[in-house]
Amino acid sequence: MERLRAAVLALKAPQAAKRAPAPTSSVFGRAARAVPDDVRPRTSREALASKFRNVETSALMSGTTMVLVVNPDPGPVSPQTLRTLELLVAAKTVVMALGPDMPRDVPSDRSRPLTLPLRTDDDLATEWALLALGPHKRVAFLARRAIDGWDWMITRDAVAVHRAGTAILERVPHLGLRVPLLQD
């Protein structure tokens, strides 16, 4: 009788029984531990917009083969950021964006940016990131929401950017994406 009851419960909520806990690794935290001197004083979201755009411009330059974005706002990325991501896809760059309540779009032909929602219990929902990666390129804008602003950093440190990229890709193992290898 107990086995039958367990089977019925598993049918009612199969995902709840099998779902792994949400990742808790911080993208910002992983990079900050690698290069603590790159962490800058806490500031406002508005002040960080230009820093984000600087790294976005770097991503558009040649040598970028993968771009990873973590959007801190619920819903899709902004139209301006979406346009940049579309330009990168047109240049044959692998582009993936994650965020709270982001619409799921995983085109098999990679003709559009891959967009995926973060789980509601994922700590990454309090972070903002843009990583531009390639065989000769590593640059990242990383920020984490605090009570009175944002802790942030921009880094070109290969280890820090690799760690941050790995922390993002751990959220989507089913896509089989890896941070591109860095070549000398």
Beta strands, then each sheet from edge to edge (+ up, - down):
strand 1: 39-43
strand 2: 66-70
strand 3: 94-100
strand 4: 114-118
strand 5: 127-134
strand 6: 137-146
strand 7: 149-155
sheet 1: 1+ 7- 6+ 5- 2+ 3+ 4+
end
